Amino acid sequence: MSAPDGSPVGAERSIGQLFASATTELSALVHDEIALAKAQLKQDVKRGAVSGGAFSVAGAVLVFSLPMLNFALAYGIRTWSDWNLAICFLLSFAANVLVALVLVLIGVVFAKKAQKSKGPQKVAASMKESAGVLQNARPHPRPELVQDRVPEAIEAVARSSS
């Protein structure tokens, strides 16, 4: 198993390698967050389009079917029941309004789903949280290793030769 930069896991890595690895992982995280935002936005647009389509179909049904459906239904009710023709026309109009109301309810349901999802807000909050964690991250203090200590004699020679 190896780290993202190709070095073996558990091996000592330099600060530059750690920084490069962190930068690569942060870049990948940002790209993934953007892809998630795009996917959620696409779903919201799709729901909005279905809602708009349902409203459009409801309007078209109401406008284009009223005259023909009213006449056909009114004369059909009159033939079936022998009621007054005016009452038959009112009943046929009520049936058309009922169909339009069902289509409007379908449009309202999809509009509420699209409004409720709040996909981009979730992604933005997640990105802010990630940035907040990275801003507050501080390197852990490392104990000084014996091999890192420079004997005073070497330091004295180095100072005197300069």
Buried (B, 14 or more C-beta within 10 A) or exposed (E): EEBEEEBEEEEEBEEEBBEBBEEEEEEEBEEEBEEBBEEBBEBBEEBBEBBBEBBEBBBEBBEEBBEEBBEEBBBEBBEEEEEEEEEBBBBBBEBBEEBBEEBBEBBEBBBEBBEEBEBBEEBEEBBEEBEEEEEEEEEEEEEEEEEEEEEEEEEEEEEEEE
